[in-house]
Amino acid sequence: MKKVDIYTDGACSGNPGAGGYCAILIFNGIEKIVSGGEAETTNNRMELVAVIEGLKALKEPCEVDLYSDSQYVINAINEKWLDGWVQSGWRSESKKSVKNVDLWQALLPLIKKHKVNFIKVKGHSDNEYNNRCDKIAVSIYKNSNKKES
């Protein structure tokens, strides 16, 4: 099984507002960047989309170390929140509907297909790849807000 590192980040101007995401995949020293954005979204959605799009870019099942600065994403997996949401019919512990169900449902088959280790990194610190992802995600939503003359 191939070993791939994926760094992800999402960014949003306003919450909701214009957003961008980026995933940098690294295999044998070769990098691939996957990025995009949405006109009206939230930061948490962009964080999740970055993870989903990064994993979707893999052409075969892989062993993945996935790095994210999103506590929302990392805790949902590592603290087993996602498992609980599935078991409870997409309800939180407080019995409220879970947000971003469509994205969590899109993520589920991807984390079953790949062996994914979710790793929390500190945002806006000294992690080169996290900083690059952030810069790309921010540039996407900033460029989407420019008016054509």
HURAHU-V935576 format. One record per run of one state. SS is the DSSP state (hx for helix, st for strand, lp for the rest). FROM is the first residue (numbers start at 1). LEN is the number of residues. If there is no record, write none. Layout:
ss=<SS;SS>
from=<FROM;FROM>
len=<LEN;LEN>
//
This chain:
ss=<lp;st;lp;st;lp;st;lp;hx;lp;st;lp;hx;lp;hx;lp;st;lp;st;lp;hx;lp;st;lp;hx;lp>
from=<1;2;15;17;28;30;42;43;57;62;69;71;79;81;88;91;92;97;98;101;114;115;121;128;145>
len=<1;13;2;11;2;12;1;14;5;7;2;8;2;7;3;1;5;1;3;13;1;6;7;17;5>
//
